[in-house]
């Protein structure tokens, strides 16, 4: 312990004695640790931080699947849920829920809420109780029970000012009175963003097996693995397929951890970025190793004398490693600060609300990681001077010759070569990410979003309970908006383009599917003028008109992909299809038009079949209002809102924003990935260029006498440049060759992260390598130019 304390005091004295070196080293290391702190905070949140439930590792999410169609994450019927619950032997409990659109009336302006009808055992399964009042019980779901509701902590604060008297208060939800029996804790969210929970009653048992609305969560029994649970659910699904072939033929089940359901593919991206930042830290370590090697050349006399006075290798090693570890810990302090600030800036710039489980605050895992990383980093970059100390010879050190410098120079050159290889690999990766993002941006969406203002209108109440009243409301709203002088054209749709899709199964006359379930297609309900408002080209036939109403013949419009998939050799106009229903009573609809493909999803890899239906024949309560405006659409937002409220002042209007902004927000993930990769690559480039400059400067300072002798014997300036720059070129070229090999591996790994990423472009790779070579030339030219300005007489006299 006394030796450790002595080493620590001596290390601090040495570091503070050389403030310029210490500041440079701390700053270099802080950059690498900052990147790793920010990235590990992401990894910690996505993979390590427990979800806010009791024993969250036992919680799983179960979806229905259709393997023969390659479809997963399907919902199931309530009867299917009860069969799953009763026939499995691996879950201690299983709960179901269905998302609900709720409308809260009463005091203040009516508000649309996100809610869910849940089986009352859900809260016990999750191991969460109420903050105020109680949770739901089985009694609440019995026929004839009082209508009760649980509310979220955020709704309690926002709407009721955290008033404890909210318990037993009656809320007007969807024109029905519910008594509040409890308030949930602040961090509780399940399903995500839910504000109200209603009991799922036994009336759900009356729904047919084709009413697939429900999601399922379960808790594994102690000792049961995911693999065992999956095998059990495969058995249950096979039994149901045999018992109910008309509804369950081909249906399977997928069991994933609850964390895996929330995180999805984000864990892969997080691990990729953690690997990238570790490479950035390795470059910082290489730079610090070179700095320490350069300093050890000046401390060889000290090391040799201490060795001659009896200091063994263990003592010298402990002293030097203590210095490097202390240096690393000093770098970790500003590194953590920079990492936290950078992460906060990144989160604040995201155009979406983070999920409830995304808590990026520092905790013991992050701090332990940073401390451990600093210690390991200190040991890694401290090994180079340790090796130099072991090789120190007393006679050479006392004569101050450069005999022992060769080994250090070779190691420094190897480190710089590695820096160049890693930096080029990261630059290629950043280039591919940016290329993929730009490719997604430039990929035709199939519609013109510029100048279009979008808003979601959510009517509620019995006033709009019938199809005709819903249709009348949409027509009145569209007429009111169309009358505005700033609006060129207006239309409505069921969903907002680029913000989500709905799928339905269709029967196509004359088409026999390979399996019993009918083929699925994107389902969209639109008003007349929809295709004109969004400038979607009509390829064949006609668009919808006001004649396509309740009394008109059932009609549909399909996209080009749908037409090519089902009628490749025939004229799609006049073909018939209908919604797939168990009773087979859906009317046949005639195809009257074909439009070009529209990209419904920002990350869509290929066009999907789509069917458009007229809102006059398929009215929807909630609809998206689309208005093509003259000039800036945001300038028309207030006028559009007032125009809707002239029809009904109680209509909730949500997400009023330009459609171009909706389209841009849909690409936020690839934008963030590209930005992060670019920042890390530029940081790697900066550190590697600094490393090249440092090693060349150190080499020139060591060879001052040699250069002076060469110049005194008649060597020309060009010869000196050739010697200095030639050795730098060898290091850089070898590093570039290794970096290109690494770039090929990175390109393959990134191709699965972003749909727009293509293969490596040789021209791009060559241009990047030449650019790197040019930057490296500039970094080495400055010390080389200083070398040729050396006065031979002065240099020789100094030696």
C-alpha positions in Angstrom: 0.0 0.0 0.0 2.9 2.4 0.8 4.5 1.7 -2.6 1.1 2.4 -4.3 0.7 5.7 -2.4 4.3 6.7 -3.3 3.7 5.8 -6.9 0.5 7.9 -6.9 2.2 10.9 -5.4 5.1 10.7 -7.8 2.7 10.3 -10.8 0.8 13.4 -9.8 4.0 15.4 -9.4 5.3 14.3 -12.8 2.1 15.1 -14.6 1.7 18.5 -13.0 5.3 19.3 -13.7 4.5 19.0 -17.4 1.2 20.8 -17.7 1.3 21.1 -21.5 1.8 17.4 -22.0 -0.9 16.6 -19.4 -3.5 18.9 -20.9 -2.9 17.5 -24.4 -3.1 13.9 -23.2 -6.2 14.6 -21.0 -8.0 16.4 -23.9 -7.1 13.6 -26.4 -8.4 10.9 -24.0 -11.5 12.9 -23.0 -12.7 12.9 -26.7 -12.5 9.1 -26.8 -14.1 8.6 -23.4 -16.9 11.1 -24.2 -17.9 9.1 -27.3 -17.9 5.9 -25.3 -19.8 7.4 -22.4 -22.6 8.6 -24.7 -22.8 5.3 -26.7 -22.7 3.1 -23.6 -25.5 5.2 -22.1 -27.5 4.1 -25.2 -26.5 0.5 -24.8 -27.2 0.6 -21.1 -30.7 1.9 -21.7 -31.5 -0.5 -24.6 -29.9 -3.7 -23.2 -29.1 -3.5 -19.5 -31.3 -1.1 -17.6 -34.3 -3.1 -16.2 -37.8 -2.3 -17.3 -39.9 -0.7 -14.5 -41.7 -3.9 -13.7 -41.3 -6.7 -11.1 -38.7 -9.3 -12.3 -38.8 -7.9 -15.9 -36.6 -10.7 -17.3 -39.5 -13.1 -16.8 -41.9 -11.0 -18.9 -42.5 -11.9 -22.5 -44.6 -10.6 -25.5 -46.4 -13.2 -27.6 -47.6 -12.5 -31.2 -49.5 -14.6 -33.6 -47.7 -15.4 -36.9 -48.3 -16.6 -40.4 -45.0 -18.2 -41.3 -46.0 -19.3 -44.8 -46.6 -15.6 -45.7 -43.6 -14.3 -43.8 -45.8 -12.3 -41.5 -45.3 -11.9 -37.8 -46.4 -9.5 -35.0 -50.0 -10.3 -35.7 -52.8 -9.8 -33.1 -55.1 -12.5 -32.0 -58.8 -13.0 -31.1 -59.9 -13.1 -27.5 -61.0 -16.7 -27.9 -57.5 -17.6 -29.1 -56.0 -15.8 -26.1 -58.1 -17.8 -23.7 -57.0 -21.0 -25.4 -53.4 -20.0 -25.2 -53.8 -19.2 -21.5 -55.5 -22.4 -20.6 -53.5 -24.9 -22.7 -49.9 -23.8 -22.0 -47.7 -25.1 -19.2 -44.9 -22.6 -19.2 -46.5 -19.3 -18.1 -47.5 -18.4 -14.5 -49.9 -15.8 -15.8 -51.0 -14.3 -19.2 -52.9 -11.1 -19.9 -54.5 -9.5 -22.9 -55.2 -5.9 -23.9 -56.5 -3.9 -26.9 -55.6 -0.3 -27.7 -58.5 2.2 -27.5 -59.1 5.6 -28.8 -60.8 7.5 -26.0 -62.4 10.9 -25.9 -62.6 12.7 -22.6 -65.3 15.3 -22.3 -66.5 17.4 -19.4 -64.4 20.3 -18.0 -62.4 22.2 -20.6 -62.0 21.3 -24.3 -62.6 17.6 -25.2 -59.3 15.7 -25.3 -58.4 12.6 -27.2 -56.6 10.0 -25.0 -54.6 6.9 -25.6 -56.0 4.1 -23.6 -56.5 0.3 -23.4 -59.0 -2.2 -22.4 -57.1 -4.8 -20.3 -57.7 -8.1 -18.5 -57.7 -7.1 -14.9 -54.8 -9.4 -14.1 -52.4 -7.3 -16.2 -51.2 -5.2 -13.3 -50.6 -8.1 -11.0 -48.7 -9.9 -13.8 -46.4 -6.8 -14.2 -46.1 -6.5 -10.4 -47.2 -2.9 -10.3 -49.7 -1.3 -7.9 -51.6 2.0 -7.9 -50.1 5.2 -6.5 -53.5 6.3 -5.3 -56.5 4.1 -4.9 -56.4 0.6 -6.3 -55.8 -1.4 -9.5 -58.5 -3.2 -11.5 -59.8 -6.5 -10.1 -61.7 -9.4 -11.7 -64.9 -8.1 -10.2 -64.6 -5.0 -12.4 -64.8 -7.2 -15.5 -68.0 -9.1 -14.5 -71.3 -8.4 -16.2 -73.3 -5.7 -14.5 -70.3 -4.3 -12.6 -69.8 -0.5 -12.3 -67.9 1.1 -15.1 -64.4 2.0 -13.6 -61.2 3.3 -14.9 -57.5 3.7 -13.9 -55.7 6.9 -15.0 -52.0 7.6 -15.6 -50.0 9.9 -13.4 -49.4 12.3 -16.3 -53.2 12.6 -16.9 -53.8 13.1 -13.2 -51.3 16.0 -13.2 -52.3 17.5 -16.5 -56.0 17.4 -16.3 -56.7 17.3 -12.6 -53.8 19.1 -11.0 -52.8 16.0 -8.9 -56.0 16.4 -6.9 -56.5 13.3 -4.6 -60.2 13.9 -4.8 -60.1 12.5 -8.4 -60.8 9.0 -6.8 -64.4 8.0 -7.3 -64.9 11.0 -9.7 -66.9 10.2 -12.8 -65.2 10.9 -16.1 -67.2 11.2 -19.4 -65.2 8.9 -21.7 -66.7 8.1 -25.1 -70.1 9.4 -23.8 -70.1 6.9 -20.9 -69.4 7.7 -17.3 -66.5 5.8 -15.6 -65.6 6.1 -11.9 -61.9 6.6 -11.3 -60.6 4.0 -8.9 -56.9 4.5 -9.0 -53.9 6.5 -10.3 -50.8 4.7 -11.5 -47.2 5.6 -10.6 -45.3 8.2 -12.7 -43.1 5.8 -14.6 -45.8 3.2 -15.3 -46.7 2.9 -19.0 -48.3 -0.2 -20.4 -49.2 -0.3 -23.2 -46.9 2.5 -24.2 -48.4 6.1 -23.9 -51.6 4.8 -22.3 -53.4 7.3 -20.2 -56.5 5.3 -19.2 -57.1 1.7 -18.5 -60.6 0.1 -18.7 -61.5 -3.5 -17.6 -61.9 -5.9 -20.5 -65.2 -7.6 -19.8 -66.5 -11.1 -20.5 -68.4 -9.7 -23.5 -65.1 -10.2 -25.5 -65.9 -13.9 -25.4 -68.8 -13.3 -27.8 -66.5 -12.0 -30.5 -65.7 -14.4 -33.4 -62.2 -16.0 -33.8 -61.6 -13.7 -36.8 -61.8 -10.6 -34.6 -58.0 -10.3 -34.1 -57.6 -7.2 -32.1 -55.7 -8.3 -29.0 -52.1 -8.2 -27.8 -50.7 -10.7 -25.2 -48.1 -10.5 -22.5 -47.1 -13.3 -20.1 -44.8 -14.1 -17.2 -42.6 -17.2 -17.5 -42.6 -19.7 -14.7 -39.4 -19.9 -12.7 -36.7 -21.8 -14.6 -38.5 -21.7 -17.9 -36.4 -20.4 -20.9 -37.6 -18.5 -23.9 -36.7 -21.5 -26.1 -38.9 -23.8 -23.9 -41.8 -21.3 -24.0 -41.5 -21.0 -27.8 -41.6 -24.8 -28.2 -44.7 -25.0 -25.9 -46.5 -22.2 -27.9 -45.7 -24.0 -31.2 -47.4 -27.1 -29.8 -50.5 -25.0 -28.7 -50.7 -23.3 -32.0 -50.6 -26.6 -33.9 -53.4 -27.9 -31.8 -55.6 -24.8 -32.4 -54.9 -25.1 -36.2 -56.3 -28.6 -36.1 -59.3 -27.7 -33.9 -60.2 -24.5 -35.8 -58.9 -24.8 -39.3 -61.2 -22.1 -40.7 -59.6 -19.4 -38.5 -56.2 -20.8 -37.2 -54.9 -22.8 -40.3 -51.2 -21.8 -40.7 -51.2 -19.6 -37.6 -48.2 -19.9 -35.3 -46.9 -18.0 -32.2 -43.8 -16.0 -31.5 -42.4 -15.5 -28.0 -39.9 -12.7 -27.4 -38.7 -11.0 -24.2 -40.7 -7.9 -23.4 -37.4 -5.9 -23.7 -36.8 -7.5 -27.1 -40.3 -6.4 -28.2 -39.7 -2.8 -27.2 -36.1 -2.6 -28.4 -36.4 -4.5 -31.7 -33.5 -4.1 -34.0 -32.2 -1.1 -32.1 -29.9 -3.3 -30.0 -27.9 -4.2 -33.2 -27.4 -0.5 -34.0 -26.4 0.3 -30.4 -23.7 -2.5 -30.4 -22.4 -1.3 -33.8 -22.0 2.2 -32.5 -20.3 1.0 -29.3 -17.8 -0.9 -31.4 -17.2 2.3 -33.4 -16.6 4.4 -30.4 -14.2 1.8 -29.0 -12.2 2.1 -32.2 -12.1 5.9 -31.7 -10.8 5.3 -28.2 -8.1 2.9 -29.5 -7.0 5.7 -31.8 -6.8 8.1 -28.8 -4.8 5.4 -27.0 -2.4 5.1 -29.9 -1.9 8.8 -29.8 -1.2 8.8 -26.1 1.1 5.9 -26.5 3.1 7.8 -29.0 3.2 10.8 -26.7 4.5 8.7 -23.9 7.0 7.0 -26.2 8.3 10.5 -27.1 8.4 11.5 -23.5 10.1 8.3 -22.5 12.9 9.1 -24.9 13.6 12.1 -22.7 13.2 10.1 -19.5 15.6 7.3 -20.5 18.4 8.7 -18.3 16.0 8.8 -15.4 14.8 5.2 -15.9 18.4 3.9 -16.4 19.7 5.7 -13.3 16.8 4.4 -11.2 17.5 0.9 -12.5 21.2 1.3 -11.6 20.2 2.3 -8.1 18.3 -0.9 -7.6 14.8 -0.3 -9.0 13.6 -3.6 -10.5 11.4 -4.0 -13.5 8.3 -4.5 -11.3 8.9 -1.2 -9.6 9.5 0.7 -12.9 6.4 -1.0 -14.4 4.2 0.0 -11.4 5.4 3.6 -11.5 4.8 4.1 -15.3 1.5 2.3 -15.3 0.3 4.4 -12.3 1.2 7.5 -14.3 -0.8 6.3 -17.3 -3.8 5.2 -15.2 -3.9 8.5 -13.3 -3.7 10.3 -16.7 -6.6 8.1 -18.0 -8.8 8.8 -14.9 -8.1 12.6 -15.3 -9.3 12.3 -18.9 -12.4 10.4 -17.8 -13.7 13.4 -15.8 -14.2 15.8 -18.7 -15.0 12.8 -20.9 -18.1 11.9 -18.9 -19.2 15.6 -18.9 -18.7 15.9 -22.7 -20.5 12.5 -23.2 -23.5 13.5 -21.1 -23.8 16.9 -22.8 -23.5 15.4 -26.3 -26.1 12.8 -25.5 -28.5 15.4 -24.1 -28.1 17.5 -27.3 -28.7 14.4 -29.4 -31.9 13.5 -27.5 -33.2 17.1 -27.6 -32.7 17.1 -31.4 -34.9 14.0 -32.0 -38.2 14.8 -33.7 -40.1 12.1 -31.8 -41.1 11.4 -28.2 -38.9 8.8 -26.5 -40.6 5.7 -25.2 -41.2 5.5 -21.4 -38.3 3.0 -20.9 -35.7 5.2 -22.6 -34.0 6.6 -19.5 -30.5 7.8 -20.5 -29.5 9.2 -17.1 -26.2 8.1 -15.6 -26.4 5.2 -13.3 -23.9 2.8 -11.6 -23.5 0.8 -14.8 -22.4 3.7 -16.9 -20.1 5.1 -14.2 -18.6 1.6 -13.6 -18.1 1.2 -17.4 -16.3 4.6 -17.7 -14.1 3.9 -14.6 -13.2 0.4 -15.9 -12.6 1.8 -19.4 -10.3 4.5 -18.0 -8.2 2.0 -16.1 -7.9 -0.4 -19.0 -7.2 2.5 -21.3 -4.4 3.7 -19.0 -2.9 0.2 -18.9 -3.1 -0.2 -22.7 -1.4 3.1 -23.7 1.0 2.8 -20.7 2.5 -0.5 -22.0 4.6 1.3 -24.7 6.7 3.3 -22.2 7.0 0.3 -19.9 8.6 -1.6 -22.8 10.9 1.3 -23.4 11.8 1.4 -19.7 12.8 -2.3 -19.7 15.0 -1.8 -22.7 16.8 1.3 -21.2 20.6 0.8 -21.1 22.6 2.8 -18.6 25.6 3.5 -20.8 23.4 4.7 -23.8 21.2 6.8 -21.5 24.1 8.6 -19.9 25.7 9.3 -23.2 22.3 10.6 -24.5 22.7 8.7 -27.8 19.8 7.7 -29.9 20.8 4.0 -30.0 17.7 2.9 -28.2 15.3 5.0 -30.2 14.8 2.6 -33.1 12.5 0.3 -31.3 10.3 3.1 -30.1 10.2 4.5 -33.6 9.1 1.2 -35.1 6.3 0.9 -32.5 5.2 4.5 -33.1 5.1 3.9 -36.8 3.0 0.7 -36.3 0.5 2.6 -34.1 0.1 5.4 -36.7 -0.5 2.8 -39.3 -3.2 1.2 -37.2 -4.8 4.7 -36.6 -5.0 5.3 -40.3 -6.5 1.9 -41.0 -9.2 2.4 -38.3 -9.9 6.0 -39.3 -10.4 5.0 -43.0 -12.7 2.2 -42.0 -14.8 4.5 -40.0 -14.8 7.2 -42.7 -16.1 4.6 -45.2 -18.8 3.5 -42.7 -19.8 7.1 -42.3 -19.9 7.6 -46.0 -22.1 4.5 -46.5 -24.5 5.7 -43.7 -24.8 9.2 -45.3 -25.2 7.5 -48.7 -28.0 5.3 -47.4 -29.8 8.3 -45.7 -29.5 10.4 -48.9 -30.8 7.4 -50.9 -33.8 7.1 -48.7 -34.4 10.9 -48.9 -34.1 10.8 -52.7 -36.2 7.7 -53.2 -39.4 8.7 -54.9 -42.3 8.7 -52.4 -44.9 8.6 -55.2 -46.6 11.9 -54.0 -45.7 15.6 -53.7 -45.6 16.6 -50.0 -44.4 20.2 -50.7 -47.0 22.8 -49.8 -49.4 20.3 -48.2 -50.7 20.8 -44.7 -51.9 17.7 -42.8 -54.0 17.3 -39.6 -55.8 14.4 -37.9 -59.4 15.2 -37.0 -60.9 12.9 -34.3 -64.7 13.3 -33.9 -66.3 11.7 -30.9 -69.7 11.2 -29.4 -73.0 9.7 -30.6 -73.4 12.7 -32.9 -71.0 11.0 -35.3 -72.0 7.4 -34.5 -73.5 6.5 -37.9 -71.7 6.1 -41.2 -73.8 8.8 -42.8 -73.0 11.4 -40.1 -69.3 10.6 -40.4 -69.5 11.1 -44.1 -71.5 14.3 -43.8 -68.9 15.7 -41.3 -66.0 15.0 -43.6 -67.7 16.6 -46.5 -68.6 19.7 -44.5 -65.0 20.0 -43.2 -63.6 19.6 -46.7 -66.0 22.3 -48.1 -65.0 24.7 -45.3 -61.3 24.2 -45.8 -61.6 24.3 -49.6 -63.3 27.7 -49.2 -60.2 29.3 -47.8 -58.3 31.5 -50.2 -55.0 30.0 -49.2 -56.1 26.5 -50.1 -55.8 25.2 -53.6 -57.3 21.8 -53.0 -58.3 19.6 -50.0 -59.0 15.9 -49.4 -59.1 13.4 -46.7 -57.6 9.9 -46.0 -57.9 7.3 -43.3 -54.1 7.4 -42.5 -51.4 10.0 -42.9 -48.9 9.2 -45.7 -45.5 8.1 -44.4 -46.9 7.9 -40.8 -48.2 4.3 -40.7 -50.4 2.0 -42.7 -53.3 -0.4 -42.2 -53.5 -3.8 -43.8 -56.6 -5.8 -44.8 -57.1 -9.2 -46.4 -58.8 -9.2 -49.8 -60.3 -11.9 -51.9 -59.4 -11.4 -55.6 -61.9 -12.9 -58.0 -60.2 -15.7 -60.0 -57.1 -15.7 -57.8 -56.5 -18.8 -55.6 -54.0 -18.1 -52.8 -51.4 -20.7 -52.0 -52.7 -21.0 -48.4 -56.1 -20.6 -46.9 -55.7 -17.0 -45.6 -56.6 -14.4 -48.3 -53.7 -12.2 -49.5 -53.2 -8.9 -47.7 -52.7 -5.4 -49.0 -52.4 -1.9 -47.7 -55.9 -0.5 -47.0 -56.6 3.1 -47.5 -59.9 5.1 -47.5 -59.8 8.4 -49.3 -62.1 11.1 -50.5 -62.5 12.4 -54.0 -59.6 14.7 -54.9 -57.1 12.7 -52.8 -54.9 11.7 -55.7 -55.0 15.2 -57.2 -54.2 16.9 -53.8 -51.0 14.8 -53.4 -50.2 14.7 -57.1 -50.3 10.9 -57.3 -50.3 10.0 -61.0 -53.4 8.2 -62.3 -52.1 5.5 -64.7 -55.3 4.0 -66.0 -59.0 4.5 -65.5 -60.5 7.2 -63.3 -60.3 8.7 -59.8 -63.1 8.7 -57.3 -66.0 11.1 -57.6 -68.9 12.1 -55.4 -71.0 9.6 -57.3 -69.0 6.8 -55.5 -71.2 7.1 -52.5 -73.5 4.8 -50.5 -75.9 4.4 -53.4 -73.2 3.9 -56.1 -71.7 0.6 -57.3 -68.9 -0.6 -55.0 -65.6 0.5 -56.6 -61.9 0.4 -55.7 -58.6 1.8 -57.1 -55.4 -0.2 -56.9 -51.8 0.7 -57.1 -49.4 -0.5 -59.8 -47.9 -3.2 -57.6 -51.3 -4.6 -56.9 -52.2 -4.7 -60.5 -48.9 -6.4 -61.6 -49.1 -8.9 -58.8 -52.7 -10.2 -59.5 -53.4 -9.3 -63.1 -49.9 -9.3 -64.8 -51.2 -10.3 -68.2 -54.7 -8.7 -68.0 -56.3 -5.4 -67.9 -56.9 -4.6 -64.2 -59.8 -2.3 -65.0 -63.1 -4.1 -64.4 -61.5 -6.8 -62.2 -63.2 -7.5 -58.9 -62.1 -7.9 -55.3 -63.6 -7.7 -51.9 -62.7 -7.5 -48.2 -62.2 -11.0 -46.8 -64.8 -11.8 -44.1 -65.7 -15.0 -42.4 -69.3 -14.7 -43.5 -68.4 -14.0 -47.1 -71.0 -11.2 -47.3 -68.7 -8.3 -48.2 -69.7 -6.9 -51.6 -67.5 -7.3 -54.7 -65.8 -4.1 -55.7 -64.9 -3.3 -59.3 -61.4 -1.8 -60.0 -62.0 1.5 -61.8 -58.5 2.9 -61.7 -54.8 2.2 -61.3 -52.4 4.8 -59.6 -48.6 4.8 -59.3 -47.0 3.2 -56.3 -46.8 5.3 -53.1 -44.2 4.7 -50.5 -46.2 4.3 -47.3 -43.1 3.6 -45.0 -39.9 5.7 -45.0 -37.8 2.5 -44.8 -39.9 0.5 -47.3 -37.5 -1.6 -49.3 -39.9 -2.4 -52.2 -43.4 -1.4 -53.2 -46.4 -3.1 -51.5 -49.8 -3.8 -53.0 -52.4 -1.2 -52.0 -56.2 -0.8 -52.4 -57.9 2.5 -52.2 -61.6 2.7 -51.3 -63.9 5.7 -51.5 -64.9 7.3 -48.2 -68.4 7.6 -49.5 -68.7 3.8 -49.3 -66.4 3.2 -46.3 -66.6 6.2 -44.0 -64.3 6.4 -41.0 -64.7 8.3 -37.8 -61.2 9.6 -37.6 -59.6 11.0 -40.7 -56.5 12.9 -41.9 -57.2 16.2 -43.5 -54.8 17.2 -46.4 -54.8 20.7 -47.8 -52.5 21.9 -50.6 -51.8 25.6 -49.8 -50.5 28.6 -51.6 -47.2 29.5 -50.1 -45.8 28.3 -46.7 -48.3 25.7 -45.3 -47.4 26.6 -41.7 -48.7 30.1 -42.4 -52.1 28.6 -43.2 -52.3 26.4 -40.1 -54.3 28.8 -37.9 -56.8 29.5 -40.7 -57.2 25.8 -41.3 -57.8 25.1 -37.6 -60.5 27.8 -37.4 -62.1 26.6 -40.6 -62.5 23.1 -39.1 -63.9 24.6 -35.8 -66.5 26.5 -37.8 -68.0 23.2 -38.6 -67.8 21.9 -34.9 -65.9 23.8 -32.3 -65.4 20.7 -30.2 -63.5 18.7 -32.9 -60.1 17.7 -31.6 -57.3 18.5 -34.1 -54.0 16.7 -33.7 -50.6 16.7 -35.4 -51.2 19.8 -37.5 -48.0 20.1 -39.5 -46.7 20.2 -43.0 -46.7 16.9 -44.7 -43.1 17.4 -45.7 -42.3 17.5 -42.0 -44.1 14.3 -41.4 -42.1 12.7 -44.3 -38.9 14.1 -42.8 -39.7 12.8 -39.3 -40.2 9.4 -40.7 -36.5 9.3 -41.5 -35.3 10.4 -38.1 -33.6 7.0 -37.3 -31.3 6.9 -40.4 -30.6 10.6 -39.9 -29.4 10.0 -36.4 -27.4 6.9 -37.4 -25.7 8.9 -40.1 -25.0 11.9 -37.9 -23.5 9.7 -35.2 -21.3 7.7 -37.5 -20.2 10.9 -39.2 -19.2 12.5 -35.9 -17.3 9.5 -34.8 -15.5 9.2 -38.1 -14.5 12.9 -38.1 -13.2 12.4 -34.5 -11.2 9.4 -35.7 -9.8 11.4 -38.6 -8.9 14.3 -36.4 -7.1 12.0 -33.9 -5.3 10.1 -36.6 -4.1 13.2 -38.3 -2.9 14.5 -35.0 -1.1 11.2 -34.5 0.6 11.5 -37.8 1.7 15.1 -37.0 3.0 14.0 -33.6 5.0 11.1 -34.8 6.6 13.0 -37.7 7.4 15.9 -35.4 9.0 13.5 -32.9 10.9 11.7 -35.6 12.2 15.0 -37.0 13.3 16.2 -33.5 15.1 12.9 -32.9 16.9 13.2 -36.3 17.9 16.8 -36.1 21.6 15.9 -36.0 21.3 13.5 -38.9 19.4 16.1 -41.0 22.1 18.7 -40.1 24.9 16.4 -41.2 23.1 15.6 -44.5 22.6 19.3 -45.2 26.2 20.2 -44.3 27.3 17.5 -46.8 25.2 19.1 -49.6 21.9 17.4 -49.4 19.2 19.5 -51.1 15.9 20.5 -49.6 14.0 18.1 -51.8 16.1 15.2 -50.6 15.2 16.0 -47.0 11.5 16.3 -47.9 11.8 13.0 -49.7 13.2 11.2 -46.6 10.7 12.7 -44.1 7.6 12.5 -46.3 8.6 9.1 -47.8 8.5 7.3 -44.5 5.2 9.0 -43.6 3.8 7.9 -47.0 4.8 4.3 -46.3 2.9 4.3 -42.9 -0.2 6.0 -44.4 -0.3 3.7 -47.5 -0.1 0.5 -45.4 -2.8 1.9 -43.1 -5.0 2.7 -46.1 -4.6 -0.8 -47.5 -5.6 -2.3 -44.2 -8.4 0.3 -43.9 -9.9 -0.8 -47.2 -10.0 -4.4 -46.1 -11.8 -3.2 -42.9 -14.1 -1.0 -45.0 -15.4 -4.1 -46.9 -16.3 -5.8 -43.6 -18.0 -2.6 -42.3 -20.0 -2.2 -45.6 -21.4 -5.7 -45.2 -22.3 -5.1 -41.6 -24.1 -1.8 -42.3 -26.1 -3.1 -45.3 -28.6 -4.7 -42.9 -29.0 -1.5 -40.8 -30.3 0.9 -43.5 -32.2 -0.1 -46.7 -30.6 2.6 -48.8 -27.0 1.3 -48.3 -25.5 -0.2 -51.4 -22.2 -1.9 -52.0 -18.8 -0.2 -51.8 -18.3 2.2 -54.7 -14.6 1.9 -55.9 -14.6 5.5 -57.0 -15.8 6.7 -53.6 -13.3 4.5 -51.8 -10.5 5.8 -54.0 -11.5 9.4 -53.6 -11.7 8.9 -49.8 -8.2 7.3 -49.7 -6.7 10.1 -51.8 -8.3 12.7 -49.6 -6.9 11.0 -46.5 -3.5 10.8 -48.1 -3.7 14.5 -48.8 -4.6 15.4 -45.2 -1.8 13.1 -44.0 0.6 14.9 -46.4 -0.4 18.3 -44.9 0.0 16.9 -41.4 3.6 15.7 -42.1 4.6 18.6 -44.3 4.6 21.1 -41.5 7.3 19.3 -39.4 9.2 18.4 -42.6 9.3 22.1 -43.5 10.6 22.8 -40.1 13.3 20.2 -40.5 14.7 21.8 -43.7 15.0 25.1 -42.1 17.4 23.8 -39.5 20.7 25.6 -39.4 23.3 22.8 -39.7 25.9 24.6 -37.6 23.5 25.4 -34.8 22.2 21.9 -34.8 25.6 20.3 -34.7 26.8 22.6 -32.0 23.7 21.8 -29.9 24.3 18.1 -30.3 
